[in-house]
Amino acid sequence: MSPLLETIKLKDGKLYNIAFHNRRFNAARKEYFGISEQLDLSEIITIPADKKQGLFRCRVVYSPKIEKIEFIPHLSRTIKNLKLVKNDSVDYRFKYSDRSYLQKLYGQRGNCDDILIIKNGFITDSFTANPIFFNGKNWWTPNTPLLSGTQRARYLEEGKISECQITPSDLSKYQKVGLINALWDMKDMPVVEINNVF
């Protein structure tokens, strides 16, 4: 079985959205590895003194046990356009540490900065994020994600975004698409105009 991972935003010594990471981490441990014991990542992660200033990706790799915890400086990517990539067999229900299949899809982006994956006719995710679409009034996210991200789960609970089916033919209903993940919230996410989705 492939190890799984959690990627948590660490900014100036603070772990963000930890309750939602704990929820997904423990659910995956139970469903994927058959372990019912509940753990709290904030009690497991020790933040090194030299990582208490700045922005890092705290990467927790785990199988039935925690395999490693690493802190990687976050390098921002500029995303101005997106390529629609179709694949009906992609499976990323769990946050696998092996992302080679997604990497192959990302390799099909051509001259674009990132991809939007179409599975069974529905828009799912980008390479590293859940998309949210703005129709001029509200933000909507596909109800067909490959992986339900922690930021996505939080915004759904807070009522800041809503779910619906979104197909490529629906794109004309929207003005722009934002990309959210553990490191990108709605205040600092990449935003792409809908006419730059190809």
Summary of the structure (lengths in Angstrom):
residues: 198
radius of gyration: 16.8
end to end distance: 35.4
largest distance: 49.9
contacts: 586
relative contact order: 0.16
helix: 24%
strand: 31%
